[in-house]
Amino acid sequence: MLPAELAGKYELRGTLGAGAMGTVLDAFDRMIERRVAVKLVKLPGGGPGGQDAEAAEAHARFRREAQASGRLSHPNIVGVYDYGENADTAWIVMELVEGGTLKSLIDRGERFPVAEVVRVMDQVLAALAYSHGRGQHLVHHAHDLS
């Protein structure tokens, strides 16, 4: 499932998530010997009419996500290692963060003690402040893969 351009460097270990917008894979970087996440998004066909405006904007947004995230280095922001694309697929290779998502806890109706809410919000706000302080106005939506 890895594009040919990535198959030589990365070993596919499994799928972390999949949805209408794309797939996130668990992979192993053979050169650096570390696990990574590879986010793949299928590019719309360029047929006779080319991409429609919405598809072109989604592709541009994906590229901007990689560029903006790749400029940032913060403990609460996933590190981006690489971006690439071929005729059918665009990808971002990024830090693999172990554990579940905040979205999955919220979706289960999980209720948090006030101290835990404060801890999580402190991390979210620290990441946003860092990002905005560097001119990167990027917010990653959990529904990107659903």
N, C-alpha and C positions, 0 to 999 in steps of 0.2 A: 504493500500500500504506500510505501515511501516513493516519492518521485525518483527516477533514475539518478538525478543530480545529487541526491542525498544518500542513496543506498550504499555507496562505497564508504562513506564516512560514518554513517549511523546504522546501528542494528536496531530493528524494530522489536520492542518488547511487549507491546499491547496497545489497547485503546483506552484512553482516559475519559473521553467524552465525545459524543457525536450529536449532531442536530442539523437543522435545515441550513445553517450558515457554514458549517464545516465540521472538521474532526480534529481532536487533539490526541496525539499519540505519545506513548511512553517509549522513549528511545535511549540508546546508549551511544555516546560519542566515543568511538574506538580510539581516536588519537589522544584525547585528553583524559579518557577513562572516567567519564562521569555520566550520570543519567541526565537527560534533558526532556523537555516537552516540545513537540513539533506540532504547531497549529497549521493545518492545511485548509485552504479555501479553494474550491473549484472556481475557475474563471469562466465567465460566460463565453459561449462561442462567438467568434468574430465573423460569422457567415456574411452573406452579401450585404445585409443591412448594418453589420457591425453590432457593437454592444448598444443596448438601450441606455438611456440616461441614468436610470436607477442602478443598473448593473455597473456602469462605469463609475458612479459615485461610491458604490459599495467597495469596489476594487481600490479606488483612491483612498477611501477611509481606512482600509486594511493596511495599505502601504504607510499612511500617516501614523497609524497605531504603532507600527514597527519602528518608524523613524523617531517618533516622540519618545517611546519607551526606551529605545536604544540609547538615547542621550542622557538618561537618568540613572543614578546609582543611589539607591536608598533601601534600607532594610525592609520597608513595607511596600516596595514596588518590585515586581518580578523583573529580573534581568533579561534583556534580549541579547542573544549572541549572534544571530544571523537573520537575514531576510533574502528571499530569492523567489523567482518565478520562472515558469516555462510557458508553453503555449496554452496549457490547460489548468495549471495549479499555481497558486501563490502560497508561500509558507513563511512562518516565523519560527526560528529555533530559539527556545528560551529556557530559563532556569526552571527546573522541576521542583515544585513546592509540595512536600508531603502533606497528607491530611485532607480532610473534607473541606467543603466550601461553606461559607456563611449562608449562602442561598439555600443549601440543602437543610441546614438547621432551621432556618426560618420557614421553609416549605413544610417541614415536619411539625410546625407549631411549637417549636422549642421556646421555652421561656427562660430568660437569663436573669441572674441576680444583677442588681444595679451595678455592683463593682465590675462585673464582666462586661456589661454594656459600656461602661466608662472606659475600660481597657481597650475594647475593640474600636470604639469611636475615636479614642486618642490615636490609635494606629492609623485609622482611615484619614483623620484630619491632618496628621503629621505628613502622610504621603501626599495628600492634596496640597498642603501648604508648600512642601518642597517642590512639587511639580509646577504649581502656579508661580512660585518664586523664580523659576527658571524659564518662564514663558511657555510652558507646556500645558495647555488647557485640554487635557485628555482625561476622559472618564471612561473606564472599561465597564461595560454593562454585562452583568451575569447572563443575560438572555441571549448573548451573541451566539451561543451554541445550541440554544433550545428551540 
